[in-house]
């Protein structure tokens, strides 16, 4: 069975909290619902219940009338199939988190962030991997990245803040640099350049992204990608540290206006 998605786990955690607030153990809840304990446990760990089971649990935990609406909406979102499925991607990766996020902050030490890449830059990145890939595979990844970028200009745009290290920009072509300047003009997009002259900083440990999710409790996720995969970190203390690091990197970097000017000058040299 597939691992539960972020949305499914959020619903399970919400149901667990409701049960605990109602003063019931899993055994008591399962007896009242005529379930077995493992079923209640699986639901609280992210297994999606059907709508009848969900309503039964909400009723048991004292959630009635209009108070049910947020939980029904959480269930609907958890059941929804993502746009990325036809591209051969599952619900466990970064794309599903980014799709839900209201605000993304990203520090990049290796590549121009995907949200800000030109098509030519994408093709160069996907085509320069050690493992040879077919044109069809590369085209699929480019289509996914272009689909992601629509969030920046949608009716409900993603708030996006990127801090990009100087060497990344020096490795980009003129078209990509001018594309960055253009994207930085969007009211929901902030782009900063971190110059080498800023000296040593915690960002030298590697690239990372912080995603704010619009769910109960305003959860945040720290996302770190590495050569063989990626990790999602939800531990509040580790996320707090990443927030402090990003805040400090933002202070060390050029302001958005200074960054746009620096990128434009670099593009003029090409």
Backbone as JSON, one array per atom type, in Angstrom:
{
  "sequence": "XXXXXXXXXXXXXXXXXXXXXXXXXXXXXXXXXXXXXXXXXXXXXXXXXXXXXXXXXXXXXXXXXXXXXXXXXXXXXXXXXXXXXXXXXXXXXXXXXXXXXXXXXXXXXXXXXXXXXXXXXXXXXXXXXXXXXXXXXXXXXXXXXXXXXXXXXXXXXXXXXXXXXXXXXXXXXXXXXXXXXXXXXXXXXXXXXXXXXXXXXXXXXXXXXXXXXXXXXXXXXXXXXXXXXXXXXXXXXXXXXXXXXXXXXXXXXXXXXXXXXXXXXXXXXX",
  "N": [[0.84, -1.2, 0.0], [0.49, 2.25, -0.78], [2.38, 4.95, 0.64], [0.85, 7.32, 2.85], [-0.31, 10.53, 1.69], [0.71, 13.98, 2.23], [-1.59, 15.51, 2.69], [-3.41, 13.51, 3.45], [-2.24, 12.59, 5.8], [-2.48, 14.89, 7.35], [-5.27, 15.03, 7.69], [-5.7, 12.66, 9.12], [-4.29, 13.24, 11.49], [-5.83, 15.36, 12.4], [-8.24, 14.08, 12.99], [-7.38, 12.37, 15.0], [-6.74, 14.26, 16.97], [-9.29, 15.32, 17.47], [-10.53, 13.05, 18.57], [-9.02, 12.7, 20.91], [-9.59, 15.07, 22.22], [-12.21, 14.6, 22.75], [-11.96, 12.87, 24.77], [-11.56, 10.13, 24.42], [-10.18, 6.86, 24.09], [-8.44, 4.97, 21.54], [-9.52, 2.44, 21.57], [-12.01, 2.82, 22.82], [-13.23, 4.51, 20.95], [-13.26, 2.86, 18.67], [-14.94, 0.79, 19.52], [-17.38, 2.16, 19.82], [-17.81, 2.95, 17.22], [-18.06, 0.57, 15.99], [-15.84, -0.5, 14.79], [-12.61, -2.1, 14.36], [-9.69, -1.73, 16.47], [-7.22, -1.49, 14.99], [-8.19, -0.39, 12.56], [-9.05, 2.23, 13.23], [-6.61, 3.22, 14.05], [-5.13, 3.07, 11.65], [-6.5, 4.96, 10.08], [-5.97, 7.3, 11.53], [-3.32, 7.44, 11.06], [-3.17, 8.17, 8.46], [-4.53, 6.7, 6.5], [-7.06, 6.95, 4.15], [-10.41, 7.44, 5.05], [-13.72, 6.32, 3.98], [-16.42, 8.55, 2.99], [-18.62, 8.13, 4.6], [-17.6, 6.86, 6.86], [-15.97, 8.91, 7.78], [-17.9, 10.89, 8.45], [-19.23, 9.56, 10.48], [-17.24, 9.37, 12.42], [-16.77, 12.08, 12.96], [-19.26, 12.79, 14.01], [-19.32, 11.17, 16.3], [-17.25, 12.34, 17.74], [-18.33, 14.72, 18.42], [-18.55, 16.74, 16.52], [-20.56, 18.64, 14.65], [-23.04, 19.8, 12.22], [-22.31, 22.97, 10.75], [-19.72, 22.93, 11.66], [-18.55, 20.7, 10.65], [-17.68, 21.26, 8.14], [-14.9, 22.18, 7.56], [-13.5, 19.78, 7.93], [-14.64, 18.04, 6.13], [-13.83, 19.31, 3.82], [-11.06, 19.0, 4.05], [-10.98, 16.24, 3.74], [-11.92, 16.01, 1.13], [-9.86, 17.27, -0.31], [-7.78, 15.56, 0.33], [-8.54, 13.31, -1.02], [-8.42, 14.02, -3.62], [-7.04, 13.72, -6.89], [-3.85, 14.53, -8.03], [-2.67, 16.98, -10.46], [-0.31, 16.16, -11.46], [-0.23, 13.44, -11.76], [-0.83, 12.28, -14.42], [1.64, 12.74, -15.55], [3.24, 10.81, -14.65], [4.1, 10.98, -12.03], [4.14, 10.56, -8.44], [2.27, 11.08, -5.34], [3.96, 11.78, -3.32], [6.15, 13.45, -3.43], [8.0, 16.58, -3.85], [6.45, 18.19, -5.53], [3.71, 17.84, -4.99], [3.59, 18.96, -2.45], [4.37, 21.61, -3.0], [2.25, 22.34, -4.62], [0.18, 22.58, -2.77], [1.14, 24.57, -1.14], [1.19, 27.91, 0.21], [3.15, 29.75, 0.39], [6.49, 29.85, -0.58], [9.87, 29.61, 0.23], [13.1, 29.68, -0.95], [16.46, 28.63, -1.03], [19.18, 28.61, -3.16], [21.98, 26.86, -4.18], [23.04, 25.47, -6.21], [21.58, 25.3, -8.73], [19.56, 27.41, -10.87], [16.48, 28.09, -9.35], [13.7, 25.88, -9.92], [11.16, 27.08, -10.35], [11.85, 29.4, -11.6], [13.17, 28.95, -13.94], [14.18, 29.19, -17.36], [13.06, 27.67, -20.46], [15.17, 26.75, -22.07], [17.25, 26.62, -20.21], [16.23, 24.69, -18.47], [16.28, 22.46, -20.19], [19.01, 22.15, -20.59], [19.81, 21.52, -17.97], [18.39, 19.1, -17.43], [19.45, 17.58, -19.45], [22.09, 17.21, -18.83], [22.7, 15.27, -17.0], [24.35, 12.47, -15.4], [23.32, 9.94, -15.95], [22.08, 8.79, -18.93], [19.29, 10.11, -20.66], [16.13, 9.77, -22.31], [14.77, 11.77, -25.01], [12.02, 12.01, -24.77], [11.62, 11.61, -22.03], [12.97, 13.83, -20.96], [11.47, 15.89, -22.11], [9.06, 15.43, -20.81], [9.69, 16.09, -18.15], [10.25, 18.79, -18.48], [7.74, 19.74, -19.23], [6.34, 19.28, -16.84], [7.68, 21.06, -15.14], [7.06, 23.51, -16.36], [4.32, 23.5, -15.96], [4.22, 23.7, -13.18], [5.18, 26.3, -12.9], [3.05, 27.89, -13.55], [1.71, 28.55, -11.25], [2.77, 30.92, -10.32], [1.6, 32.95, -11.74], [-1.08, 32.65, -11.5], [-4.62, 32.97, -10.6], [-4.7, 32.75, -7.88], [-1.99, 33.35, -6.73], [1.2, 31.83, -6.0], [3.18, 32.81, -3.29], [6.46, 33.64, -3.59], [9.86, 33.37, -2.78], [13.13, 33.66, -3.57], [16.54, 33.05, -2.91], [19.54, 33.31, -4.43], [22.7, 31.94, -4.98], [25.72, 33.58, -5.99], [27.58, 32.09, -7.79], [25.8, 30.37, -9.12], [24.33, 32.04, -10.77], [26.31, 33.09, -12.39], [26.81, 30.94, -13.94], [24.68, 30.84, -15.64], [22.96, 31.46, -18.78], [22.45, 34.37, -20.95], [19.75, 34.61, -21.7], [18.44, 33.23, -19.63], [19.15, 34.82, -17.44], [17.9, 37.29, -18.05], [15.31, 36.39, -18.0], [15.0, 35.89, -15.28], [15.07, 38.51, -14.28], [12.72, 39.48, -15.38], [10.8, 37.79, -14.14], [11.16, 38.59, -11.53], [9.81, 40.93, -11.42], [7.2, 40.39, -10.9], [4.55, 40.84, -8.55], [4.33, 38.98, -6.51], [6.7, 37.67, -6.34], [9.96, 37.42, -5.09], [13.32, 38.02, -5.56], [16.62, 37.49, -4.64], [20.14, 38.09, -4.7], [22.91, 36.37, -3.52], [25.98, 37.34, -2.91], [29.41, 36.26, -3.4], [31.09, 37.76, -1.88], [29.8, 38.09, 0.49], [30.79, 36.38, 2.31], [31.42, 33.64, 4.65], [28.65, 31.49, 5.43], [25.64, 29.91, 6.7], [24.24, 28.83, 4.59], [26.02, 27.55, 3.0], [26.03, 24.91, 3.57], [24.19, 23.74, 1.94], [21.49, 23.65, -0.54], [18.02, 24.47, 0.08], [14.47, 24.37, 0.76], [11.65, 26.07, 2.1], [8.34, 25.52, 2.93], [5.18, 26.92, 3.36], [2.16, 25.7, 4.52], [-1.31, 25.93, 3.97], [-2.98, 24.87, 6.17], [-4.71, 23.66, 9.14], [-3.2, 24.97, 12.02], [-1.13, 26.08, 10.65], [1.13, 24.68, 9.32], [4.63, 24.08, 8.52], [7.03, 22.95, 6.14], [10.25, 21.67, 5.73], [12.25, 21.21, 2.99], [14.69, 19.23, 1.5], [16.85, 18.48, -1.05], [18.89, 15.95, -2.45], [21.65, 14.18, -4.08], [20.74, 11.5, -4.46], [18.05, 11.52, -3.85], [15.49, 12.9, -1.73], [14.42, 14.7, 1.23], [11.73, 15.33, 3.5], [11.11, 17.48, 6.1], [9.39, 17.9, 9.06], [9.63, 18.45, 11.7], [9.22, 20.77, 14.24], [11.32, 22.22, 15.56], [13.59, 21.86, 13.96], [12.67, 22.96, 11.61], [12.33, 25.56, 12.48], [14.98, 26.37, 12.85], [15.86, 26.33, 10.2], [14.29, 28.4, 9.2], [15.45, 30.59, 10.54], [18.0, 30.52, 9.41], [17.39, 31.09, 6.72], [16.34, 33.66, 7.0], [18.62, 35.03, 7.87], [20.28, 34.7, 5.63], [18.86, 36.2, 3.8], [19.28, 38.75, 4.83], [22.01, 39.0, 4.39], [22.15, 38.96, 1.65], [21.9, 40.81, -1.48], [19.49, 43.47, -1.82], [16.16, 43.08, -3.26], [15.88, 45.01, -5.4], [18.55, 45.8, -5.79], [19.54, 43.34, -6.51], [18.22, 42.81, -8.95], [19.39, 44.77, -10.54], [22.07, 43.93, -10.45], [21.9, 41.43, -11.73], [21.02, 42.24, -14.26], [23.27, 43.69, -15.13], [25.12, 41.64, -15.28], [23.95, 40.1, -17.28], [24.27, 41.85, -19.42], [26.9, 41.6, -19.96], [27.12, 39.32, -21.42]],
  "CA": [[0.0, 0.0, 0.0], [1.28, 3.48, -0.9], [2.49, 5.82, 1.8], [-0.15, 8.4, 2.8], [0.16, 11.84, 1.26], [0.71, 15.0, 3.27], [-2.98, 15.86, 2.98], [-4.03, 12.4, 4.16], [-1.71, 12.59, 7.17], [-3.07, 16.02, 8.08], [-6.63, 14.65, 8.07], [-5.58, 11.66, 10.19], [-3.88, 13.93, 12.72], [-6.97, 16.16, 12.87], [-9.19, 13.14, 13.59], [-6.8, 11.93, 16.28], [-6.89, 15.35, 17.94], [-10.71, 15.37, 17.86], [-10.79, 11.92, 19.47], [-8.39, 12.97, 22.2], [-10.35, 16.14, 22.87], [-13.47, 13.99, 23.22], [-11.61, 12.04, 25.93], [-11.7, 8.72, 24.08], [-9.05, 6.08, 23.61], [-8.73, 4.33, 20.25], [-10.38, 1.29, 21.86], [-13.36, 3.32, 23.06], [-13.77, 5.01, 19.68], [-13.52, 1.73, 17.78], [-16.13, 0.09, 20.03], [-18.55, 2.96, 19.53], [-17.98, 3.0, 15.77], [-18.14, -0.81, 15.52], [-14.63, -0.79, 14.04], [-11.56, -2.64, 15.23], [-8.7, -0.71, 16.82], [-6.28, -1.21, 13.88], [-8.78, 0.48, 11.54], [-8.97, 3.6, 13.72], [-5.19, 3.57, 14.03], [-4.71, 3.3, 10.26], [-7.08, 6.23, 9.64], [-5.25, 8.38, 12.19], [-1.97, 7.47, 10.48], [-3.23, 8.67, 7.11], [-5.35, 5.95, 5.56], [-8.25, 7.77, 3.9], [-11.68, 6.75, 5.25], [-14.75, 6.79, 3.04], [-17.12, 9.72, 3.51], [-19.54, 7.69, 5.66], [-16.78, 6.64, 8.05], [-15.56, 10.22, 8.26], [-19.03, 11.55, 9.12], [-19.49, 8.82, 11.71], [-16.22, 9.76, 13.39], [-17.02, 13.47, 13.35], [-20.45, 12.77, 14.87], [-18.92, 10.58, 17.58], [-16.37, 13.26, 18.45], [-19.07, 15.92, 18.77], [-18.46, 17.75, 15.47], [-21.83, 18.57, 13.92], [-23.46, 20.99, 11.49], [-21.32, 23.71, 9.98], [-18.38, 22.63, 12.14], [-18.01, 19.6, 9.87], [-17.23, 21.72, 6.81], [-13.44, 22.15, 7.33], [-13.02, 18.4, 7.87], [-15.1, 17.5, 4.84], [-12.95, 19.9, 2.81], [-9.78, 18.3, 4.18], [-11.17, 14.91, 3.15], [-12.03, 16.18, -0.33], [-8.53, 17.55, -0.83], [-6.96, 14.35, 0.5], [-9.02, 12.33, -2.0], [-8.19, 14.59, -4.95], [-5.89, 13.26, -7.66], [-3.07, 15.68, -8.45], [-2.46, 17.19, -11.89], [0.98, 15.56, -11.82], [-0.38, 11.99, -11.98], [-0.64, 11.89, -15.82], [3.04, 12.86, -15.92], [3.96, 9.68, -14.08], [4.62, 11.31, -10.71], [3.24, 10.16, -7.36], [1.82, 12.15, -4.45], [4.83, 11.85, -2.15], [7.28, 14.33, -3.63], [7.96, 18.03, -3.64], [5.45, 18.86, -6.36], [2.43, 17.85, -4.3], [3.71, 19.94, -1.37], [4.36, 22.94, -3.6], [0.89, 22.59, -5.1], [-0.63, 22.99, -1.63], [1.77, 25.67, -0.4], [0.8, 29.31, -0.03], [4.37, 30.55, 0.38], [7.71, 29.05, -0.68], [11.14, 30.32, 0.3], [14.08, 28.72, -1.46], [17.85, 29.04, -1.17], [19.76, 27.77, -4.2], [23.43, 26.87, -4.23], [23.49, 24.68, -7.35], [20.89, 25.61, -9.98], [18.45, 28.36, -10.82], [15.29, 27.37, -8.87], [12.81, 25.41, -10.98], [10.08, 28.03, -10.63], [12.36, 30.57, -12.3], [14.01, 28.51, -15.05], [13.75, 29.28, -18.75], [12.99, 26.34, -21.06], [16.51, 26.34, -22.51], [18.01, 26.26, -19.01], [15.7, 23.38, -18.05], [16.76, 21.41, -21.09], [20.43, 21.95, -20.3], [19.91, 20.84, -16.67], [17.93, 17.71, -17.56], [20.28, 16.86, -20.41], [23.49, 17.12, -18.4], [22.84, 14.29, -15.94], [25.25, 11.36, -15.68], [22.52, 8.87, -16.56], [21.49, 9.23, -20.19], [17.83, 10.1, -20.65], [15.51, 9.93, -23.63], [14.16, 13.08, -25.27], [10.66, 11.97, -24.24], [11.71, 11.79, -20.58], [13.34, 15.22, -20.71], [10.3, 16.71, -22.48], [8.06, 15.25, -19.76], [10.11, 16.87, -16.99], [10.09, 20.2, -18.82], [6.3, 20.02, -19.17], [5.99, 19.35, -15.42], [8.21, 22.31, -14.58], [6.26, 24.61, -16.89], [3.02, 23.44, -15.28], [4.45, 24.25, -11.84], [5.41, 27.74, -12.98], [1.77, 28.6, -13.69], [1.27, 29.05, -9.94], [3.25, 32.27, -10.09], [0.76, 33.92, -12.46], [-2.47, 32.2, -11.4], [-5.53, 33.87, -9.87], [-4.31, 32.62, -6.48], [-0.56, 33.1, -6.97], [2.13, 31.4, -4.97], [4.17, 33.79, -2.83], [7.72, 32.93, -3.82], [11.04, 34.15, -2.43], [14.33, 32.89, -3.88], [17.87, 33.61, -2.7], [20.38, 32.53, -5.34], [24.13, 32.21, -4.79], [26.37, 34.18, -7.15], [28.09, 31.15, -8.81], [24.68, 29.82, -9.9], [23.97, 33.03, -11.78], [27.42, 33.21, -13.34], [26.73, 29.79, -14.84], [23.46, 30.94, -16.46], [23.11, 32.24, -20.01], [21.81, 35.68, -20.97], [18.3, 34.43, -21.74], [17.99, 32.87, -18.29], [19.31, 35.98, -16.56], [16.84, 38.24, -18.35], [14.06, 35.77, -17.52], [14.95, 36.14, -13.84], [14.7, 39.92, -14.07], [11.29, 39.58, -15.71], [10.01, 37.13, -13.09], [11.28, 39.37, -10.31], [8.87, 42.07, -11.47], [5.88, 39.95, -10.41], [4.38, 41.32, -7.18], [4.4, 37.87, -5.55], [8.01, 37.03, -6.47], [11.11, 38.15, -4.57], [14.58, 37.38, -5.94], [17.81, 38.12, -4.09], [21.42, 37.5, -5.06], [23.87, 36.27, -2.43], [27.31, 37.46, -3.51], [30.52, 35.57, -2.74], [31.69, 38.7, -0.94], [29.07, 38.03, 1.77], [31.59, 35.57, 3.23], [30.89, 32.34, 5.09], [27.28, 31.52, 5.93], [25.06, 28.57, 6.88], [23.75, 28.33, 3.32], [27.05, 26.74, 2.35], [25.75, 23.49, 3.82], [23.4, 23.2, 0.84], [20.22, 24.25, -0.92], [16.84, 24.0, 0.82], [13.24, 25.13, 0.56], [10.68, 26.1, 3.19], [7.0, 25.66, 2.38], [4.09, 27.18, 4.29], [0.96, 25.01, 4.08], [-2.51, 26.58, 4.52], [-3.82, 23.93, 6.91], [-4.84, 23.98, 10.56], [-1.92, 25.03, 12.71], [-0.14, 26.72, 9.77], [2.35, 23.87, 9.31], [5.7, 24.34, 7.57], [7.84, 21.79, 5.79], [11.59, 21.92, 5.2], [12.53, 20.25, 1.92], [16.09, 19.2, 1.11], [17.1, 17.53, -2.14], [20.29, 15.57, -2.59], [21.93, 13.46, -5.31], [20.0, 10.25, -4.61], [16.67, 11.63, -3.39], [15.11, 14.11, -1.01], [13.76, 14.47, 2.52], [10.79, 16.33, 4.0], [11.27, 17.59, 7.55], [8.28, 18.63, 9.67], [9.94, 18.71, 13.1], [9.15, 22.22, 14.43], [12.59, 22.82, 15.94], [14.49, 21.87, 12.8], [12.1, 23.94, 10.68], [12.62, 26.88, 13.06], [16.39, 26.67, 12.55], [15.93, 26.65, 8.77], [13.73, 29.75, 9.05], [16.46, 31.54, 11.0], [19.06, 30.54, 8.41], [16.9, 31.81, 5.54], [16.24, 35.08, 7.37], [19.97, 35.58, 7.89], [20.75, 34.75, 4.24], [18.17, 37.33, 3.18], [19.94, 39.96, 5.29], [23.32, 39.05, 3.77], [22.01, 39.09, 0.2], [21.48, 42.1, -2.03], [18.04, 43.69, -1.81], [15.57, 42.73, -4.57], [16.22, 46.01, -6.42], [19.99, 45.67, -6.06], [19.73, 42.06, -7.18], [17.79, 42.97, -10.34], [20.42, 45.54, -11.21], [23.26, 43.08, -10.58], [21.62, 40.42, -12.77], [20.98, 42.94, -15.55], [24.65, 43.99, -15.52], [25.73, 40.37, -15.66], [23.38, 39.73, -18.6], [24.82, 42.76, -20.42], [28.26, 41.16, -20.26], [27.07, 38.1, -22.21]],
  "C": [[0.87, 1.25, 0.0], [1.29, 4.24, 0.42], [1.43, 6.92, 1.72], [0.47, 9.71, 2.37], [0.13, 12.8, 2.44], [-0.72, 15.35, 3.67], [-3.67, 14.77, 3.79], [-3.54, 12.33, 5.6], [-2.28, 13.73, 7.99], [-4.49, 15.69, 8.55], [-6.58, 13.64, 9.21], [-5.21, 12.3, 11.52], [-5.03, 14.75, 13.29], [-8.0, 15.27, 13.55], [-8.67, 12.62, 14.93], [-6.97, 12.99, 17.35], [-8.33, 15.48, 18.4], [-11.05, 14.25, 18.84], [-10.24, 12.19, 20.86], [-9.13, 14.07, 22.96], [-11.68, 15.63, 23.41], [-13.23, 13.05, 24.39], [-11.74, 10.56, 25.67], [-10.36, 8.1, 23.69], [-9.41, 5.51, 22.24], [-9.68, 3.14, 20.47], [-11.82, 1.74, 22.07], [-14.0, 3.8, 21.76], [-14.1, 3.86, 18.75], [-14.75, 0.94, 18.22], [-17.41, 0.85, 19.67], [-18.86, 3.0, 18.04], [-18.2, 1.62, 15.15], [-17.0, -1.12, 14.52], [-13.7, -1.6, 14.94], [-10.5, -1.56, 15.45], [-7.71, -0.44, 15.68], [-6.86, -0.29, 12.81], [-8.71, 1.94, 11.97], [-7.53, 4.09, 13.67], [-4.72, 3.89, 12.61], [-5.24, 4.64, 9.74], [-6.31, 7.4, 10.25], [-3.82, 8.5, 11.67], [-1.99, 7.83, 8.99], [-3.99, 7.85, 6.09], [-6.68, 6.69, 5.39], [-9.53, 6.97, 4.14], [-12.66, 7.13, 4.15], [-15.56, 7.88, 3.73], [-18.06, 9.34, 4.65], [-18.78, 7.46, 6.96], [-16.33, 7.97, 8.64], [-16.69, 10.9, 9.02], [-19.35, 10.86, 10.44], [-18.49, 9.22, 12.8], [-16.44, 11.19, 13.87], [-18.21, 13.55, 14.31], [-20.1, 12.25, 16.26], [-18.11, 11.57, 18.41], [-17.02, 14.61, 18.73], [-18.97, 17.05, 17.75], [-19.71, 17.64, 14.61], [-22.08, 19.86, 13.15], [-22.34, 21.63, 10.7], [-19.89, 23.43, 10.43], [-17.73, 21.48, 11.37], [-17.29, 20.08, 8.6], [-15.72, 21.67, 6.62], [-12.9, 20.72, 7.19], [-13.46, 17.71, 6.58], [-14.22, 18.04, 3.72], [-11.57, 19.25, 2.86], [-9.86, 16.92, 3.53], [-11.23, 15.0, 1.63], [-10.66, 16.42, -0.96], [-7.63, 16.31, -0.75], [-7.31, 13.29, -0.54], [-8.66, 12.75, -3.43], [-6.93, 14.02, -5.61], [-5.15, 14.49, -8.21], [-2.87, 15.76, -9.95], [-1.21, 16.48, -12.39], [0.88, 14.06, -12.12], [-0.2, 11.59, -13.44], [0.81, 12.0, -16.32], [3.89, 11.74, -15.32], [4.56, 9.93, -12.71], [3.62, 10.91, -9.63], [2.94, 11.35, -6.45], [2.77, 12.4, -3.28], [5.91, 12.93, -2.25], [7.02, 15.8, -3.41], [6.79, 18.68, -4.36], [4.1, 18.92, -5.67], [2.44, 18.84, -3.13], [3.64, 21.36, -1.92], [2.97, 23.32, -4.1], [-0.01, 23.1, -3.98], [-0.13, 24.27, -0.97], [1.2, 27.03, -0.77], [2.03, 30.19, -0.18], [5.57, 29.6, 0.33], [8.91, 29.98, -0.61], [12.23, 29.32, -0.04], [15.46, 29.36, -1.55], [18.51, 28.07, -2.14], [21.26, 27.98, -4.3], [23.95, 26.16, -5.48], [22.9, 25.06, -8.69], [19.94, 26.79, -9.78], [17.22, 27.59, -10.33], [14.32, 27.04, -10.01], [11.71, 26.38, -11.34], [10.53, 29.17, -11.52], [13.18, 30.2, -13.54], [13.37, 28.79, -16.41], [13.75, 27.87, -19.34], [14.37, 25.86, -21.5], [17.36, 25.89, -21.32], [17.55, 24.9, -18.49], [16.3, 22.26, -18.88], [18.24, 21.11, -20.84], [20.63, 21.17, -18.99], [19.53, 19.36, -16.81], [18.81, 16.9, -18.51], [21.71, 16.65, -19.99], [23.71, 16.11, -17.28], [23.75, 13.15, -16.37], [24.53, 10.22, -16.4], [21.84, 9.43, -17.81], [19.97, 9.09, -20.15], [17.3, 10.33, -22.05], [14.94, 11.33, -23.77], [12.75, 13.12, -24.69], [10.66, 12.21, -22.73], [12.03, 13.23, -20.22], [12.16, 16.14, -21.01], [9.22, 16.62, -21.4], [8.41, 16.1, -18.54], [9.98, 18.38, -17.24], [8.62, 20.6, -18.74], [5.82, 20.14, -17.72], [6.45, 20.67, -14.83], [7.44, 23.52, -15.09], [4.89, 24.66, -16.24], [3.13, 24.01, -13.88], [4.52, 25.77, -11.87], [4.12, 28.54, -13.14], [1.29, 29.17, -12.36], [1.67, 30.5, -9.71], [2.38, 33.33, -10.73], [-0.71, 33.51, -12.43], [-3.32, 33.23, -10.67], [-5.25, 33.86, -8.37], [-2.81, 32.32, -6.45], [0.22, 32.65, -5.74], [3.04, 32.56, -4.6], [5.52, 33.09, -2.84], [8.91, 33.85, -3.58], [12.26, 33.27, -2.65], [15.58, 33.7, -3.55], [18.82, 32.71, -3.49], [21.83, 32.94, -5.17], [24.76, 32.69, -6.1], [26.87, 33.17, -8.19], [26.99, 30.55, -9.68], [24.35, 30.76, -11.05], [25.08, 33.19, -12.82], [27.45, 32.04, -14.32], [25.53, 29.82, -15.76], [23.7, 31.77, -17.7], [22.29, 33.53, -19.94], [20.28, 35.56, -20.94], [17.76, 34.12, -20.35], [18.09, 34.06, -17.34], [18.21, 37.01, -16.79], [15.47, 37.7, -17.92], [13.9, 35.99, -16.02], [14.52, 37.58, -13.55], [13.21, 40.11, -14.31], [10.42, 38.97, -14.61], [10.04, 37.93, -11.8], [10.37, 40.58, -10.27], [7.47, 41.68, -11.0], [5.73, 40.36, -8.95], [4.51, 40.23, -6.11], [5.74, 37.15, -5.57], [9.1, 37.96, -5.96], [12.37, 37.36, -4.92], [15.74, 38.18, -5.36], [19.05, 37.36, -4.51], [22.32, 37.52, -3.83], [25.27, 36.24, -3.03], [28.35, 36.67, -2.72], [31.14, 36.46, -1.67], [30.97, 38.74, 0.41], [29.83, 37.19, 2.79], [30.92, 34.26, 3.59], [29.48, 32.51, 5.66], [26.74, 30.09, 5.99], [24.51, 27.99, 5.59], [24.76, 27.47, 2.59], [26.89, 25.25, 2.62], [24.89, 22.89, 2.72], [22.1, 23.93, 0.6], [19.08, 23.69, -0.07], [15.65, 24.88, 0.46], [12.36, 25.01, 1.79], [9.3, 26.36, 2.6], [6.0, 25.87, 3.49], [2.83, 26.55, 3.72], [-0.27, 25.63, 4.75], [-3.48, 25.61, 5.18], [-3.87, 24.34, 8.38], [-3.48, 23.94, 11.24], [-0.82, 25.67, 11.9], [1.17, 25.95, 9.72], [3.35, 24.34, 8.25], [6.48, 23.06, 7.33], [9.18, 22.28, 5.25], [11.89, 20.82, 4.2], [13.99, 20.37, 1.51], [16.28, 18.11, 0.07], [18.59, 17.22, -2.2], [20.42, 14.63, -3.79], [21.02, 12.25, -5.52], [18.55, 10.33, -4.16], [16.39, 12.94, -2.69], [14.5, 13.73, 0.33], [12.83, 15.64, 2.82], [10.92, 16.34, 5.52], [10.14, 18.45, 8.1], [8.53, 18.96, 11.13], [10.03, 20.21, 13.35], [10.49, 22.87, 14.76], [13.55, 22.91, 14.76], [13.98, 22.86, 11.73], [12.39, 25.36, 11.18], [14.05, 27.3, 12.74], [16.54, 27.07, 11.09], [15.36, 28.03, 8.49], [14.73, 30.82, 9.45], [17.59, 31.67, 9.98], [18.62, 31.34, 7.19], [16.82, 33.31, 5.83], [17.61, 35.73, 7.36], [20.55, 35.7, 6.48], [20.13, 35.94, 3.51], [18.81, 38.66, 3.58], [21.31, 40.13, 4.62], [23.26, 39.34, 2.27], [21.71, 40.54, -0.21], [19.97, 42.25, -1.91], [17.46, 43.27, -3.17], [15.92, 43.72, -5.67], [17.7, 45.94, -6.79], [20.26, 44.39, -6.84], [19.35, 42.14, -8.65], [18.84, 43.73, -11.14], [21.68, 44.72, -11.45], [23.07, 42.05, -11.69], [21.6, 41.06, -14.16], [22.4, 43.27, -16.04], [25.38, 42.73, -15.97], [25.25, 39.94, -17.03], [23.99, 40.58, -19.7], [26.24, 42.36, -20.83], [28.28, 39.96, -21.21], [26.97, 38.41, -23.7]]
}
